[in-house]
Amino acid sequence: MNPTLLRDVEIDGHRTDVRLADGRVAEIGPGLGRRAGEGLQDGAGGALLPGLTDHHLHLHAMAAAECSTRCGPPRVRDRAALAEALATGPADQHGWVRGIGYHESVAGDLDGDALTALHPARPVRMQHRGGALWILNAPAAELLGLATGPHPGIERDHAGRPTGRLWRADDWLRTRLPRARPPDLAGVGARLARLGITSVTDATPDLDDGALEAIARAVADGKLAQRVHLLGVPPHRPAPPGTTTGSYKIVIADSGLPDLGDLTGRIRAAHRAGRAVAVHCVTREAVVLLLAALGETGSVPGDRVEHAALVPAELLGDLARHGLRVVTQPGFLAERGDDYRRDVPRTDHPDLYRCRSLRDAGIPLALSSDAPYGPLDPRAVIAAAVHRRTPAGAVLGAAERLTPSAALDAYLAPPHDPGGPPRRIAAGARADLVLFDRPRAAITADPTDAQVVTTYVAGQPIFTVA
């Protein structure tokens, strides 16, 4: 590893120099002399921060999204535009069209027949933007044998015929679709690096052997230079080489709540294996069910709630008493806030994507993207946490606003401690860093305008602005 001297960078409001060597911060102080063979970067007074952590995203879904057809806002807004997108969208090597991002505002509550009417020529599987629902047209349903499929997520009408809608059936789909290798993660790694993200938590549940091997290979090959933390590794399995694991992902599906006994059994099994749990909770019913389950199983350090999209104020104390932390995505307010204002009862608006009240209740809070389902850019998520504005400019939950500094800090905790104390730059610390083009005060004043200059992992640049 080549040592590097960063000259004139801002750390905690002070301008100084920083030496990187052997993957760590070797020295901090003003006026450091450049040594023979040492690289040099002039920070021009820009903030040097610990590398950002996205505490909840989906790596392979992000890669797949790059070669999928966009089927929802803002690109597609009506039935005619959806038909055109499906007609012109690329097919994979097996002739399938993969659509993503659909929302009912485009063409209503689609089923298989409606999707077939829009595009009957090629097999299409189209994912709702929430990620839980796939819709298949007739050619796709026939190729997959949907009529005789045993998965409980296959929706059926009153006569027992499949409607073409599949709820949380990704595992079954993978076994039925034509065999394909997991998508290449090099593009995802590059996008993350450009945004100053040096560590990620993949929140995909129940990762199979192929997915785990693909992630480990991408890390080993350097295509994914970020530190990778995985929630979907089975409880008794070690983390793949080059990755880490901690909490185990459990989904409480909004399309159908699990039996309380089944949920408590899964939580107990994870705890017995030495794993905390990371529980997907989008609805208030899911949060209530989780709290009921933890009332029977008890909680362990590291137990966390994913999303917490709708949390009534009266449950905040229970979340705190169980020692839970919350990983949430206020970026959805900036992308979908007007839909929430229309579709969610007004009395529930204060409960959407809480931030400030969670912190005030002593609940550790981390921000994240849920990419590809939410906006990946940390600057956009931080701005959403601070302003909570919808696309039309309305404010949802003004009392839940975070200060700019608190929102930025929510991206600075390490992957194994979301919502914990933000990492700080100190001699001896791992040199996973991001250099911005302006001081921290200017970043927090307008995060969307701040630009990443260089991103470092283990003291080596993985992105440098041209």
VEXDREN-2710 file (C-alpha; in Angstrom, 1 decimal):
% VEXDREN-2710
k/r/px/py/pz
1/MET/0.0/0.0/0.0
2/ASN/1.4/3.4/-1.0
3/PRO/1.5/5.9/1.9
4/THR/-0.3/9.2/1.2
5/LEU/-0.1/12.7/2.7
6/LEU/-3.4/14.6/2.7
7/ARG/-2.6/18.2/3.1
8/ASP/-5.0/20.9/4.3
9/VAL/-8.1/18.9/5.2
10/GLU/-10.7/19.8/7.8
11/ILE/-11.3/17.4/10.7
12/ASP/-13.8/18.4/13.4
13/GLY/-13.7/22.1/12.3
14/HIS/-9.8/22.3/12.3
15/ARG/-7.6/22.4/9.2
16/THR/-4.7/20.0/9.4
17/ASP/-2.7/17.4/7.5
18/VAL/-3.2/13.6/7.6
19/ARG/-0.8/10.8/6.8
20/LEU/-2.1/7.4/5.6
21/ALA/0.1/4.3/5.8
22/ASP/-0.5/0.6/6.0
23/GLY/-4.2/1.0/5.7
24/ARG/-4.6/3.3/8.7
25/VAL/-4.4/6.9/9.8
26/ALA/-0.7/7.1/10.7
27/GLU/-0.4/10.7/11.8
28/ILE/-2.5/13.9/12.2
29/GLY/-1.1/17.4/12.6
30/PRO/-0.5/20.7/10.8
31/GLY/2.6/21.1/8.7
32/LEU/3.4/17.4/8.2
33/GLY/6.4/17.0/5.8
34/ARG/6.1/14.9/2.7
35/ARG/8.3/11.8/2.8
36/ALA/10.1/10.2/-0.1
37/GLY/7.7/8.0/-2.2
38/GLU/4.6/9.4/-0.5
39/GLY/1.6/10.4/-2.5
40/LEU/0.2/13.9/-2.0
41/GLN/-3.4/15.2/-2.1
42/ASP/-4.3/18.8/-1.5
43/GLY/-7.6/18.9/0.4
44/ALA/-8.0/22.6/-0.1
45/GLY/-9.8/22.9/3.3
46/GLY/-12.4/20.2/2.4
47/ALA/-13.9/18.0/5.1
48/LEU/-12.3/14.7/5.7
49/LEU/-14.8/12.3/7.2
50/PRO/-15.0/8.7/8.1
51/GLY/-16.3/6.8/5.1
52/LEU/-20.1/6.7/5.0
53/THR/-22.1/3.5/5.9
54/ASP/-25.3/2.6/4.2
55/HIS/-26.9/0.4/6.9
56/HIS/-29.6/-1.2/4.7
57/LEU/-29.5/-1.9/0.9
58/HIS/-29.7/-4.9/-1.5
59/LEU/-26.5/-5.4/-3.6
60/HIS/-27.8/-7.9/-6.1
61/ALA/-31.1/-6.1/-6.6
62/MET/-29.1/-2.9/-7.2
63/ALA/-27.1/-4.7/-9.9
64/ALA/-30.2/-6.3/-11.5
65/ALA/-31.9/-2.9/-11.5
66/GLU/-29.2/-1.5/-13.8
67/CYS/-30.3/-3.8/-16.6
68/SER/-34.1/-3.8/-15.9
69/THR/-36.9/-1.8/-17.4
70/ARG/-38.2/1.2/-15.3
71/CYS/-42.0/0.8/-15.0
72/GLY/-42.9/3.6/-12.6
73/PRO/-42.5/7.3/-11.7
74/PRO/-40.8/9.5/-12.5
75/ARG/-40.0/7.9/-15.9
76/VAL/-43.3/6.1/-16.5
77/ARG/-46.5/7.8/-15.3
78/ASP/-49.4/6.4/-17.3
79/ARG/-50.6/3.2/-19.1
80/ALA/-49.4/4.2/-22.5
81/ALA/-45.9/5.0/-21.2
82/LEU/-45.9/1.6/-19.4
83/ALA/-46.8/-0.3/-22.6
84/GLU/-44.1/1.6/-24.5
85/ALA/-41.5/0.9/-21.8
86/LEU/-42.3/-2.9/-21.9
87/ALA/-42.3/-3.0/-25.7
88/THR/-38.9/-1.3/-25.9
89/GLY/-37.3/-2.7/-22.8
90/PRO/-34.3/-5.0/-23.2
91/ALA/-34.8/-8.8/-22.7
92/ASP/-32.3/-11.0/-21.0
93/GLN/-30.5/-13.9/-22.7
94/HIS/-33.6/-16.1/-22.2
95/GLY/-36.0/-13.5/-23.7
96/TRP/-37.5/-12.3/-20.4
97/VAL/-38.3/-8.6/-19.6
98/ARG/-37.6/-7.6/-16.0
99/GLY/-39.6/-4.6/-15.0
100/ILE/-39.1/-2.7/-11.7
101/GLY/-40.5/0.2/-9.8
102/TYR/-44.2/-0.2/-10.7
103/HIS/-46.8/1.8/-8.8
104/GLU/-50.6/1.8/-9.0
105/SER/-50.6/5.5/-10.0
106/VAL/-49.4/4.4/-13.4
107/ALA/-52.1/1.9/-14.5
108/GLY/-54.0/0.8/-11.4
109/ASP/-53.8/-2.4/-9.4
110/LEU/-52.5/-4.7/-12.1
111/ASP/-52.8/-8.5/-12.2
112/GLY/-51.5/-11.0/-14.8
113/ASP/-54.4/-10.4/-17.3
114/ALA/-53.9/-6.6/-17.2
115/LEU/-50.1/-7.0/-17.7
116/THR/-50.7/-9.4/-20.6
117/ALA/-53.0/-6.8/-22.2
118/LEU/-50.1/-4.3/-21.9
119/HIS/-47.5/-6.7/-23.3
120/PRO/-48.5/-10.1/-24.5
121/ALA/-45.4/-10.9/-26.7
122/ARG/-42.6/-11.7/-24.3
123/PRO/-42.5/-13.1/-20.8
124/VAL/-42.6/-10.3/-18.3
125/ARG/-42.1/-10.2/-14.6
126/MET/-42.6/-6.8/-13.1
127/GLN/-41.8/-5.8/-9.5
128/HIS/-43.8/-3.4/-7.5
129/ARG/-41.7/-0.6/-6.2
130/GLY/-42.2/-1.8/-2.6
131/GLY/-40.2/-4.9/-3.5
132/ALA/-42.6/-7.5/-2.1
133/LEU/-44.9/-8.1/-5.1
134/TRP/-44.1/-9.5/-8.6
135/ILE/-46.7/-9.5/-11.4
136/LEU/-46.4/-12.0/-14.2
137/ASN/-48.0/-11.8/-17.7
138/ALA/-49.5/-14.9/-19.3
139/PRO/-46.3/-16.1/-21.1
140/ALA/-44.3/-15.7/-17.9
141/ALA/-46.9/-17.6/-15.9
142/GLU/-47.0/-20.4/-18.3
143/LEU/-43.2/-20.8/-18.4
144/LEU/-43.0/-20.8/-14.6
145/GLY/-45.9/-23.3/-14.2
146/LEU/-47.7/-20.8/-12.0
147/ALA/-51.0/-22.8/-12.1
148/THR/-49.5/-25.7/-10.2
149/GLY/-46.9/-23.7/-8.2
150/PRO/-46.9/-24.6/-4.4
151/HIS/-45.6/-21.3/-3.0
152/PRO/-48.0/-19.7/-0.5
153/GLY/-47.2/-16.3/-2.0
154/ILE/-49.0/-17.2/-5.3
155/GLU/-52.2/-15.2/-5.2
156/ARG/-55.3/-17.0/-6.4
157/ASP/-58.8/-15.9/-7.2
158/HIS/-62.0/-17.4/-5.7
159/ALA/-61.8/-20.3/-8.1
160/GLY/-58.2/-21.2/-7.2
161/ARG/-56.7/-19.8/-10.4
162/PRO/-53.5/-17.8/-10.0
163/THR/-53.9/-14.1/-10.6
164/GLY/-50.4/-13.5/-11.8
165/ARG/-49.4/-11.8/-8.6
166/LEU/-46.7/-13.3/-6.3
167/TRP/-46.1/-12.0/-2.8
168/ARG/-42.6/-12.4/-1.2
169/ALA/-41.9/-15.3/-3.6
170/ASP/-38.4/-14.4/-4.7
171/ASP/-37.0/-17.7/-3.4
172/TRP/-39.5/-19.7/-5.5
173/LEU/-38.9/-17.5/-8.5
174/ARG/-35.2/-18.1/-8.4
175/THR/-35.8/-21.9/-8.6
176/ARG/-38.2/-21.5/-11.6
177/LEU/-36.5/-18.9/-13.7
178/PRO/-33.9/-19.9/-16.4
179/ARG/-30.6/-20.4/-14.7
180/ALA/-28.4/-17.2/-14.7
181/ARG/-25.4/-16.1/-12.8
182/PRO/-25.9/-13.4/-10.2
183/PRO/-25.4/-9.9/-11.8
184/ASP/-22.0/-8.4/-11.8
185/LEU/-21.4/-6.1/-8.7
186/ALA/-18.6/-4.0/-10.2
187/GLY/-21.0/-1.2/-11.3
188/VAL/-22.6/-1.2/-7.8
189/GLY/-19.2/-0.9/-6.1
190/ALA/-18.3/2.0/-8.4
191/ARG/-21.6/3.9/-7.6
192/LEU/-21.1/3.4/-3.9
193/ALA/-17.5/4.7/-4.1
194/ARG/-18.6/7.9/-6.0
195/LEU/-20.9/8.7/-3.2
196/GLY/-18.3/8.3/-0.4
197/ILE/-19.8/5.0/0.9
198/THR/-17.1/2.7/2.2
199/SER/-19.2/0.1/4.0
200/VAL/-22.6/-1.4/3.4
201/THR/-25.1/-3.7/5.1
202/ASP/-26.9/-6.0/2.7
203/ALA/-30.3/-6.6/4.1
204/THR/-31.5/-9.2/1.7
205/PRO/-33.0/-12.1/3.6
206/ASP/-32.1/-15.7/3.3
207/LEU/-29.2/-15.4/0.9
208/ASP/-28.5/-18.6/-0.9
209/ASP/-25.1/-20.2/-1.6
210/GLY/-24.9/-18.6/-5.1
211/ALA/-25.5/-15.1/-3.8
212/LEU/-23.1/-15.5/-0.9
213/GLU/-20.4/-16.8/-3.2
214/ALA/-20.9/-14.0/-5.7
215/ILE/-20.6/-11.4/-3.0
216/ALA/-17.5/-13.0/-1.6
217/ARG/-16.0/-13.2/-5.1
218/ALA/-16.8/-9.5/-5.8
219/VAL/-15.1/-8.5/-2.6
220/ALA/-12.0/-10.7/-3.3
221/ASP/-11.7/-9.4/-6.8
222/GLY/-12.0/-5.8/-5.7
223/LYS/-15.1/-5.2/-7.7
224/LEU/-16.8/-4.4/-4.4
225/ALA/-14.1/-2.5/-2.5
226/GLN/-16.5/-1.6/0.3
227/ARG/-16.7/-3.4/3.7
228/VAL/-19.7/-5.7/3.4
229/HIS/-21.9/-6.7/6.3
230/LEU/-24.6/-9.3/5.6
231/LEU/-27.9/-9.8/7.4
232/GLY/-29.1/-12.7/5.2
233/VAL/-26.5/-15.3/6.2
234/PRO/-28.3/-18.3/7.8
235/PRO/-27.9/-18.3/11.6
236/HIS/-25.5/-21.2/11.9
237/ARG/-23.4/-20.3/8.9
238/PRO/-20.2/-18.3/9.2
239/ALA/-19.8/-15.1/7.1
240/PRO/-18.3/-15.6/3.6
241/PRO/-14.6/-14.7/3.3
242/GLY/-14.1/-11.0/3.3
243/THR/-17.5/-10.1/4.8
244/THR/-19.0/-9.9/8.3
245/THR/-22.3/-10.7/9.7
246/GLY/-24.3/-9.9/12.8
247/SER/-28.1/-9.6/13.1
248/TYR/-30.2/-12.1/11.2
249/LYS/-32.9/-10.8/8.8
250/ILE/-36.5/-11.8/9.5
251/VAL/-39.3/-10.4/7.4
252/ILE/-42.7/-9.6/8.9
253/ALA/-44.5/-9.3/5.6
254/ASP/-47.0/-6.5/5.2
255/SER/-48.9/-8.8/2.7
256/GLY/-49.6/-11.3/5.5
257/LEU/-48.5/-11.3/9.1
258/PRO/-46.9/-14.5/10.3
259/ASP/-48.1/-16.6/13.2
260/LEU/-46.8/-15.3/16.5
261/GLY/-45.5/-18.7/17.4
262/ASP/-43.6/-19.0/14.2
263/LEU/-42.1/-15.6/14.7
264/THR/-41.0/-16.3/18.3
265/GLY/-39.5/-19.6/17.1
266/ARG/-37.4/-17.8/14.5
267/ILE/-36.2/-15.2/16.9
268/ARG/-35.3/-17.8/19.5
269/ALA/-33.4/-19.9/17.0
270/ALA/-31.3/-16.8/15.9
271/HIS/-30.6/-15.8/19.5
272/ARG/-29.6/-19.4/20.4
273/ALA/-27.1/-19.3/17.5
274/GLY/-25.6/-16.1/18.9
275/ARG/-27.2/-13.8/16.5
276/ALA/-29.4/-10.7/17.1
277/VAL/-32.3/-10.2/14.7
278/ALA/-33.0/-7.5/12.2
279/VAL/-36.8/-7.5/11.7
280/HIS/-38.5/-6.0/8.6
281/CYS/-41.4/-3.9/10.0
282/VAL/-43.3/-1.6/7.6
283/THR/-46.7/-1.5/9.2
284/ARG/-47.8/-0.7/12.8
285/GLU/-49.2/-4.2/13.0
286/ALA/-45.8/-5.6/12.2
287/VAL/-44.2/-3.5/15.0
288/VAL/-46.9/-4.6/17.5
289/LEU/-46.3/-8.3/16.5
290/LEU/-42.5/-7.9/16.9
291/LEU/-42.9/-6.4/20.3
292/ALA/-45.3/-9.2/21.3
293/ALA/-42.7/-11.8/20.2
294/LEU/-39.9/-10.1/22.0
295/GLY/-42.0/-10.0/25.1
296/GLU/-41.8/-13.8/25.0
297/THR/-38.3/-14.3/23.7
298/GLY/-36.5/-11.4/25.3
299/SER/-34.2/-9.2/23.3
300/VAL/-30.4/-9.3/22.9
301/PRO/-27.9/-6.5/22.1
302/GLY/-28.0/-5.7/18.4
303/ASP/-31.7/-6.5/17.8
304/ARG/-32.9/-4.0/15.3
305/VAL/-36.0/-2.9/13.4
306/GLU/-35.7/-2.4/9.6
307/HIS/-37.7/0.4/8.0
308/ALA/-40.1/1.3/10.9
309/ALA/-42.1/3.1/8.3
310/LEU/-45.2/3.6/10.5
311/VAL/-44.6/3.7/14.3
312/PRO/-47.3/5.1/16.6
313/ALA/-46.0/7.3/19.4
314/GLU/-47.3/5.0/22.1
315/LEU/-44.9/2.3/21.0
316/LEU/-41.7/4.3/21.3
317/GLY/-41.3/3.4/25.0
318/ASP/-41.7/-0.3/24.2
319/LEU/-39.0/-0.1/21.5
320/ALA/-36.7/1.6/23.9
321/ARG/-37.3/-0.8/26.8
322/HIS/-36.4/-3.7/24.5
323/GLY/-33.1/-2.0/23.6
324/LEU/-34.0/-2.0/19.9
325/ARG/-32.3/0.2/17.4
326/VAL/-34.0/1.4/14.2
327/VAL/-32.6/1.6/10.7
328/THR/-35.0/3.8/8.6
329/GLN/-35.2/5.5/5.2
330/PRO/-36.5/9.1/5.2
331/GLY/-35.4/9.3/1.6
332/PHE/-38.8/7.7/0.8
333/LEU/-40.5/10.9/1.9
334/ALA/-38.6/12.8/-0.8
335/GLU/-39.5/10.2/-3.4
336/ARG/-43.0/9.1/-2.5
337/GLY/-44.2/11.6/0.1
338/ASP/-47.0/12.9/-2.1
339/ASP/-48.3/9.4/-2.5
340/TYR/-48.2/9.0/1.3
341/ARG/-50.1/12.2/1.7
342/ARG/-52.8/10.9/-0.6
343/ASP/-52.9/7.2/0.4
344/VAL/-52.1/7.2/4.1
345/PRO/-54.7/8.5/6.5
346/ARG/-53.9/12.0/7.7
347/THR/-53.9/10.8/11.3
348/ASP/-51.0/8.5/10.5
349/HIS/-48.8/11.1/8.9
350/PRO/-46.9/12.0/12.1
351/ASP/-46.0/8.3/12.4
352/LEU/-44.2/8.0/9.0
353/TYR/-40.5/7.4/9.1
354/ARG/-39.9/8.8/12.5
355/CYS/-36.5/10.1/13.3
356/ARG/-36.3/12.8/16.0
357/SER/-38.8/11.1/18.3
358/LEU/-36.8/7.9/18.1
359/ARG/-33.6/9.6/19.2
360/ASP/-35.5/11.6/21.9
361/ALA/-36.7/8.2/23.3
362/GLY/-33.2/6.9/23.5
363/ILE/-33.5/4.6/20.5
364/PRO/-30.3/4.4/18.4
365/LEU/-31.1/5.6/14.9
366/ALA/-29.3/4.8/11.6
367/LEU/-30.2/6.2/8.2
368/SER/-30.0/4.1/5.0
369/SER/-31.2/3.9/1.4
370/ASP/-33.0/0.6/0.9
371/ALA/-31.5/0.8/-2.6
372/PRO/-32.6/0.0/-5.2
373/TYR/-36.1/0.6/-3.8
374/GLY/-35.1/4.0/-2.3
375/PRO/-32.6/6.8/-3.2
376/LEU/-29.1/5.6/-2.8
377/ASP/-27.4/9.0/-2.5
378/PRO/-26.6/9.7/1.2
379/ARG/-26.8/13.4/0.5
380/ALA/-30.5/13.0/-0.6
381/VAL/-31.3/10.9/2.4
382/ILE/-29.7/13.3/4.8
383/ALA/-31.5/16.2/3.2
384/ALA/-34.8/14.3/3.5
385/ALA/-34.2/13.7/7.2
386/VAL/-33.5/17.4/7.7
387/HIS/-36.3/18.9/5.6
388/ARG/-38.9/16.0/5.2
389/ARG/-40.2/17.6/2.0
390/THR/-42.3/15.7/-0.5
391/PRO/-41.6/16.1/-4.3
392/ALA/-44.4/18.8/-4.3
393/GLY/-42.8/20.7/-1.5
394/ALA/-45.1/19.7/1.4
395/VAL/-43.6/18.8/4.8
396/LEU/-44.4/15.4/6.3
397/GLY/-43.8/15.2/10.0
398/ALA/-42.0/18.5/10.8
399/ALA/-41.5/17.4/14.4
400/GLU/-39.4/14.5/13.1
401/ARG/-36.8/16.6/11.5
402/LEU/-33.2/15.9/12.4
403/THR/-30.5/18.5/12.7
404/PRO/-28.1/18.4/9.7
405/SER/-25.2/17.2/12.0
406/ALA/-27.3/14.5/13.5
407/ALA/-28.5/13.3/10.1
408/LEU/-24.9/13.1/8.9
409/ASP/-23.8/11.3/12.0
410/ALA/-26.4/8.7/11.3
411/TYR/-24.3/7.6/8.3
412/LEU/-21.1/7.5/10.3
413/ALA/-21.7/4.6/12.7
414/PRO/-20.0/1.3/11.8
415/PRO/-22.0/-1.5/10.2
416/HIS/-22.1/-3.6/13.3
417/ASP/-23.4/-0.7/15.5
418/PRO/-26.1/1.2/13.5
419/GLY/-27.2/4.2/15.5
420/GLY/-24.1/4.0/17.7
421/PRO/-21.5/6.7/18.2
422/PRO/-20.3/8.2/14.9
423/ARG/-16.7/7.1/14.0
424/ARG/-14.1/9.8/14.3
425/ILE/-10.8/10.2/12.6
426/ALA/-7.9/9.5/14.9
427/ALA/-4.3/8.2/14.6
428/GLY/-4.4/4.4/14.4
429/ALA/-8.0/4.3/13.0
430/ARG/-8.7/2.3/9.8
431/ALA/-8.3/4.7/6.9
432/ASP/-11.8/4.3/5.4
433/LEU/-12.4/7.9/4.6
434/VAL/-14.2/10.4/2.3
435/LEU/-12.8/13.8/1.3
436/PHE/-15.4/16.4/0.3
437/ASP/-14.9/19.6/-1.7
438/ARG/-16.0/21.9/1.2
439/PRO/-16.0/22.1/5.0
440/ARG/-18.4/20.1/7.1
441/ALA/-20.5/23.2/8.0
442/ALA/-21.1/23.8/4.3
443/ILE/-22.0/20.1/3.8
444/THR/-24.6/20.2/6.5
445/ALA/-25.9/23.6/5.3
446/ASP/-26.7/22.0/1.9
447/PRO/-25.8/18.3/1.6
448/THR/-27.2/17.9/-1.9
449/ASP/-24.6/20.3/-3.3
450/ALA/-21.6/18.8/-1.6
451/GLN/-19.3/16.8/-3.9
452/VAL/-17.1/13.8/-3.0
453/VAL/-13.5/14.4/-4.1
454/THR/-11.9/11.1/-3.1
455/THR/-13.0/7.9/-1.3
456/TYR/-10.5/5.8/0.5
457/VAL/-10.7/2.2/1.7
458/ALA/-7.7/1.0/3.8
459/GLY/-5.9/4.2/2.7
460/GLN/-6.2/3.5/-1.0
461/PRO/-8.4/5.6/-3.3
462/ILE/-11.3/3.7/-4.7
463/PHE/-12.7/6.8/-6.3
464/THR/-11.1/10.2/-7.3
465/VAL/-13.0/12.9/-9.1
466/ALA/-11.5/13.5/-12.5
END
